[in-house]
Amino acid sequence: AQSVAQPEDQVNVAEGNPLTVKCTYSVSGNPYLFWYVQYPNRGLQFLLKYITGDNLVKGSYGFEAEFNKSQTSFHLKKPSALVSDSALYFCAVTNVGGGADGLTFGKGTHLIIQP
Amino acid sequence: EPEVTQTPSHQVTQMGQEVILRCVPISNHLYFYWYRQILGQKVEFLVSFYNNEISEKSEIFDDQFSVERPDGSNFTLKIRSTKLEDSAMYFCASKTTGVVETQYFGPGTRLLVL
């Protein structure tokens, strides 16, 4: 069974500072990894994904994530945080099992950017 | 930009009643999903649907649940006899062909069972 761990319930960062939201995963076979963001009372918005290739993937709103196979991690990063980045962030994984695999999500990390 | 839409945005029902949640996936997408998020908890996969049949389902998706694509645009989730613990946000998602494609989520339907 596949799983995702987001060890931090909440991450607090001052505006302008770099941010990291941690994610580790467990899956059989090759992982496909995703980050989604959820604003209050809204659905999930896709940020970025890792499928194969370069371990550093870039996504929307200046976010990027680094895939580390040996550490089974896929941490989300941004060089300079904005107050508007404050939201709930979910890491998700699926494997190469077929075209209709459901995503397994982590419990989410609240990111709070302080002005 | 095309979006997944869901109706209603909120639904309140009595325990034991049937509810149908509706989704309109992005028009050229072929894979469809339902997820749920109980308040304060993580998003959980319920079911995936492709080529007019269920491709995969989780342990949560028991006989109380069913999905249907009644026409060329809608994708529905039916809960036959709701329970208190079915109260959650239900998200529909869709994607085009291929494992590498991204699932795009709708805004959700908040279901409250009293």
Interface residues (C-beta under 8 A of the other chain):
Chain A: Y32 F34 Y36 R42 G43 L44 Q45 F46 K49 I51 F90 A92 T94 V96 G97 G98 G99 A100 D101 G102 L103 T104 F105 G106 K107 G108
Chain B: V4 Y31 Y33 Y35 Q41 K42 V43 E44 F45 L46 V47 S48 F49 Y50 S55 E56 S58 F91 A93 T97 G98 V99 V100 T102 Q103 Y104 F105 G106 P107 G108
